[in-house]
Amino acid sequence: QVQLVESGGGLVQPGGSLRLSCAASGSIFSFNAMNWYRQAPGKERELVARITSIDTTSYADSVKGRFTISRENAKNTYLQMTSLKPEDSAVYYCNVFAYGINYWGKGTLVTVSS
């Protein structure tokens, strides 16, 4: 069993920064790739960033150069978000695929507004 808990969301002005955290508990190991997704109202959930077991990272085109995913040991993953735009407003979810199951956290809300 795996549990994921996101934190760090909030209200920020355009151009501001936030750092999201994902704390994993249970049987998570360094070989599991970790992902950040987001879902805005009325839109489908989209993959924002991924970090693999060898720390290879990839990003959605819309966030390249502004967001950075990182991990500290196998159980803590972060998403540093800078130069935030109103269109970045969404619920952000941490995700891992492990043991044939897609695990999700409950999400943390990011609102970018003046």
Secondary structure, DSSP 8 states (H G I E B T S, - for coil): -EEEEEE--EEE-TT--EEEEEEEEES--TTS-EEEEEE-TTS--EEEEEE-TT--EEE-TTTTTTEEEEEETTTEEEEEE-S--GGG-EEEEEEEEETTEEEE---EEEEE--
